[in-house]
């Protein structure tokens, strides 16, 4: 996979993840609102509309759960895409990757050494 394809796929996954995140937040807000209404109904009316409120609340929670799973899949796909892009870069530029790794190792060593003094 070339870099432009990876960037386009990454952008598409970011857009999908953002939409999934917004949808999940919307459903969670709806679930909280439904729970509040359900509690108010139970408190005021006893149990007349409890089955209807319970069913609506279950449906909202199921939708939120589905959206959460979609968001999780999207995040996993983005992680896999990032790993593939990194793997491709390392194979195309092995010495650059070695230099970056060595630089990070030296900096981490310096920071650890400075903290122990």
Secondary structure as UniProt FT lines:
FT   HELIX           3..45
FT   TURN            46..49
FT   HELIX           50..92
FT   HELIX           94..116
//
